[in-house]
Amino acid sequence: MGKGDKKTKRGKRTSGSYGVLRPRKKTKKINLGKKTKKASAKKSTAKKTSKAKATKKAEVKEEVEVVEKVEVVEKVEETQEEQQETVEESSEEE
């Protein structure tokens, strides 16, 4: 298993061949700045949809916050009523 072995990475390197154990590196495509109409159209629609999604998310968050605030206010009112009832009961007993 050395430099002459065709099935190892070391052997592949010395012989200069590629295979399963030594795959070729994928080359990246370089964009030279030429824009096509399709690419620019896709970007503009993507921006519009992302803005729409962001506004919908913000609206949903606001609705959730409002609902949570209403629930908290109702709970506070209930506890205040209970406290008043206990105070009235204790005053009646005296």
Stockholm file with secondary structure:
# STOCKHOLM 1.0

chainA/1-94         MGKGDKKTKRGKRTSGSYGVLRPRKKTKKINLGKKTKKASAKKSTAKKTSKAKATKKAEVKEEVEVVEKVEVVEKVEETQEEQQETVEESSEEE
#=GR chainA/1-94 SS CCTTCTTSHHHHHHHTCCCSSSCCCCCCCCCCSCCCHHHHHHHHHHHHHHHHHHHHHHHHHHHHHHHHHHHHHHHHHHHHHHHHHHHHHHHHHC
#=GC SS_cons        CCTTCTTSHHHHHHHTCCCSSSCCCCCCCCCCSCCCHHHHHHHHHHHHHHHHHHHHHHHHHHHHHHHHHHHHHHHHHHHHHHHHHHHHHHHHHC
//
